[in-house]
Amino acid sequence: MGEQAFLKVLPWKKIFCVGKKGKLSPRFIGPFEIIEKVGPVAYRLALPPEFNRIHDVFHVSMLRRY
């Protein structure tokens, strides 16, 4: 907790646009602060208000160390 992580963008390409389109679009966004460990492989992130349409708990496969 208190560390930071990047978040994978791929599943949300259809929901909202982040950066550029096409080949040059970012694969990860962030870094975001890890607030708490929810389960053995799930973490809650502190997301900004722009991402209010996304749930704030993510599996470790969606995160990359900062």
N, C-alpha and C positions, 0 to 999 in steps of 0.2 A: 504494500500500500504506500502511496505517496510517490511511486515511480511513474514514469510516463511510457506510453506505447502508441504506435501508429495503428490505424484502423484500416482494414481492407475495404476498398471502394467497390469492387466488382459487383456484389449483389444489388447495389443501390443505383446503378447507372441509369435505370429506367425511372427511378423515383425523383432524383434531382441531379442537376448538372454540377460537377465539381471540376473547375479548371477547364482545360481544352478538351475537344472532342477527337475521337479517332485514336491513332497509334500513340500520340503524345499525351494522352490523358493520364493522370496520375493513378498508380495502382494502390497507393496508401495515402491517407490524409492524417493530419495531426501534427504534432503529438498531443495526446490528451492524457490528463492525469487519471491514474487508477484510484478510485475511491475506496473500494472494498472487494474482497474475494467472496463471491456469492456461493460457490460450490467448489468441488475439487478441480474443475476445469472451466469455470465461468468467472468473469470479472465485471464490475460495474465501473463505467467511465464517466468522467465529468464532461459532458458534451455541451457546446455552446447553444444558444437559443435557436440558431438557424436549423439545427438538427432535431427539432422537437417532434418530427414525424417518425423518428427512429427510436426503438427501445434502447435503453442505456446499458443492458447486460449483454455481454458478448462471450462466445466460446474462444478459447485460446488460439484456435486455428484462424480466427479473424484478426488476430493481433500480431504485431511485430515489435520487438524490443526497440526502444529509442536509443 
